[in-house]
Amino acid sequence: MPTFSLGEIAEKISGRVKGDPTVMISGVAGLEEARNGEISFVANRRYYSRIATTKAVAVIVGKDNGLVPDNKNYLVVENPYLSFLMTVELFHPQNNNFTPSIHPTAVVDPSARLGERIYIGALAVIGAKSVIGNDVILQARSYVGERSVIGDKTRVMPGAIILNDVVVGKRCLLQSGCVIGGDGFGFVCDNRGVQQKIPQVSGLIIGDDVEIGANTTIDRGTLSPTRIGDGVKCDNLVHIAHNVEIGENTLVVAQVGISGSTKIGSSVVLAGQAGIGGHLRIGDKVKVGAQAGVTKSVSSGKEISGYPARPHSEALKSQASLSRLPKLLKQIKELIQRVRALENKIS
């Protein structure tokens, strides 16, 4: 692992040294786990008091650092969390360790167009008329369907499946087990009561710098494509139905389900296990709480939670009221008994 002086790290991440710039840094770690020679970070000033007990030789802090102990070395930055991530990359540079090659057991259709410096792993399948960009990594048992396009520098992990007519942008990451471009869930009941499948004949378009988690499924569109914007990050076990559109830089956390034809804005956060109904409009920068059930469209900038989802402040009041119900029921029972006693006394 490389070593850097604190001053060298400051130059690379645009930080300012407060302390000894010559001290050597040999690694990165969390505040409590750090050992001598390692650098850590504190993103929230509420935790500055914990710096006093860390063994880290230096700590990355924000510009509001007036309360930090004096006996440490610091890197003062605009965004401690982001700067720490940049520091981690200095010590753990991304190395895919794949020499450009095509494994002899891979199946590549002759009509597929392959870019330069690509890696295709064992038992991978590349379908007819597909296009693979430059510097793409397709690991073992990955599958790229017919007429699909994989952008430059995208990485497809083992066992990921990209079906027909899917466009994946540049620098994307598709984790193992994801299924991209499967049929949407569409059926119509005929006059005999039998569910007839609606053909899903459109595709799926994924932008640049998108990450798709393990075992996540994103369905193709029915007549127009499903669309995932640039910079979207999907966690594991997410389901995105047909004809959904998601704006750029939105976060979709584990076990979220988004029903068909719903449009999600940009920079939205959908917390774990949230369920979004079909044909809704969710505005930009909306925050949806964990396990929320969204049944109505939401305008931009709102924060909602609960089931059915409503403004977060209202949901908190409802939860607080529920916790008081046992006491209120007891009081009501006592009042009923007192009223009956008075009625008996009067009669």
Secondary structure, DSSP 8 states (H G I E B T S, - for coil): ---EEHHHHHHHHT-EEES-TT-EE-EE--TTT--TTEEEE-SSGGGGGGGGG---SEEEE-S--TTS-TTSEEEE-S-HHHHHHHHHHHHS-------SEE-TT-EE-TT-EE-SS-EE-TT-EE-TT-EE-TT-EE-TT-EE-TT-EE-TT-EE-TT-EE-TTEEE-TT-EE-TT-EEEE----EEE-TTS-EEE------EEE-TT-EE-TT-EEE--SSS-EEE-TT-EE-TT-EE-TT-EE-TT-EE-TT-EE-TT-EE-TT-EE-TT-EE-TT-EE-TT-EE-TT-EE-S-B-TT-EEETTTTEEHHHHHHHHHHHHHHHHHHHHHHHHHHHHHHHHHHH-
